[in-house]
Amino acid sequence: MDIPSATYRLQLNRNFPFQKVKEITSYLLELGISHVYASPIFKARKGSLHGYDIVDPRQINHEIGSLDEFEELTAQLKGHGLGWLQDIVPNHMAFDAENQMLMDILENGPRSAFFEYFDIAWDHPYTSMKGRLLAPFLGRFHGEAIEEGEIRIRYDAEGFKVVYYDVSFPLKIESYTHLLTHRLEELKNKLGGNHPDFVKLLGILYVLKTLSSQEGGEEGYDQVMFVKRMLWEIYIQNEAVRRFIDGNLDAFNGERVRLLDHLLAEQLFRLSFWKVATEEINYRRFFTVNDLISLRMEEGEVFDHTHALIFKLLRDGRITGLRIDHIDGLHDPRAYLERVREEAKDIYTVVEKILAPGEELPLSWPVQGTTGYDFLNYLNRLFCKSENEKPFDRVYASFTGFKDTFDDLVTEKKRLILGKHMAGDVDNLAHQLKDISSRDRYGSDITLYGLKRALVEVMASFPVYRT
């Protein structure tokens, strides 16, 4: 096992790509560094400066370099005796139009090969989110955003999209019918019912009508691709068809708000004011960050798909160690780590795990340790004069008038976070508990309200960091 003696953290992005790392190799050697410790290198949202908002874990982020450049860089470092410790992000991906797996779900629904990849409660108890993914990205209430013309439908070679400033999501493929049948009789009168392009349009509508939402596999994707390619072909080649579709877009985006409102109500996502997510949400986020959506990494197919490139780089010797981000976010950290160990063999592996005072890293986890937050906490005490603690306590109490203990303060602020920023997450847990308790004769009379209160008290007093 290649165990680091000293690591140097590199924040890779468009301003500091692989090429820049080459330029500091001699500097790293002078410092006595044994391993580069790199931020995520996989394809992230365009312009990302940190790399944790990944959109495709099966590609290298082209903003920092190519796969060939990465292999060349690691070969150079290896020649100087330097290893590469790679930060990976198994818990979440970006909730963004660049996330093609997620966009495929929004366009194709249950037909999508990725429908079960993300931690989404499609059968949410609230009607507004049943069968729809909450998309809390609006800067104002949904109705106001529609009436002010901020939410619009656009069309290009990729298909119809719902656009709100820099937010863009595809229309569900079946709902193309509404845009293509609006004023259809006018187009028929203009072109004639036997015109080849009008006949093609009717063929597209027939495919849309017969497209089953449960039909998956290659056949379903082939039908969707047929619809999108054929429609774009007649759109760019026939001026009358182009004016017809553009006119319909104007109608949906214009003063006839009802048309757009009904179309949005059919989508597999529900655009909402961003603050809605604090109280109502049906997907798991990274803490309270709305635009980072969590994966169902406990599923073997999801694990295999998202780890294909990282394991290839491990096998090829390009990466010599792993740093696993936010292990606490996973459904079953131990099972995940065992899967990683099975593939990565004896690769040096550490986890980002915040240990509370007195909490021990589980001995059953097949890792070499944590990234050292707890160690750093102790190390920082070297720079503090502990004999001044009591005088500072007196100054603080005098200035703030606050005399409660630190433990009481922590518990109070946990309740604040749970009630103000994570009420929707607590609500989801309470509904799950209610479903369980209602099947038991001792728990059947426990109310949803009572379960919520109990959850908050348990989490506020939880003895370890993970809640």
Secondary structure, DSSP 8 states (H G I E B T S, - for coil): ----SSEEEE--BTTB-HHHHHHTHHHHHHHT--EEEE---EEESTT-SSS-SEEEEEEE-TTT--HHHHHHHHHHHHHTT-EEEEEE--SEEE-STT-HHHHHHHHHGGGSTTTTSB-B-TB-SSGGGBTSEEEEEESS-HHHHHHTT-EEEEEETTEEEEEETTEEEE--GGGHHHHHHTTHHHHHHHH-TT-HHHHHHHHHHHHHHH--TT--HHHHHHHHHHHHHHHHHHHHH-HHHHHHHHHHHHHHHTT-HHHHHHHHHTSSEEEEEGGGGGT--SB-EETTEEEEEEB-TTSHHHHHHHHHHHHHHHHTTS--EEEETTGGGSS-HHHHHHHHHHHHTT-EEEE-----TT----TTS-SSEE-SHHHHHHHHGGGS-GGGHHHHHHHHHHHH---S-HHHHHHHHHHHHHHHTSHHHHHHHHHHHHHHHTTSTTTTT--HHHHHHHHHHHHHT-SSS--
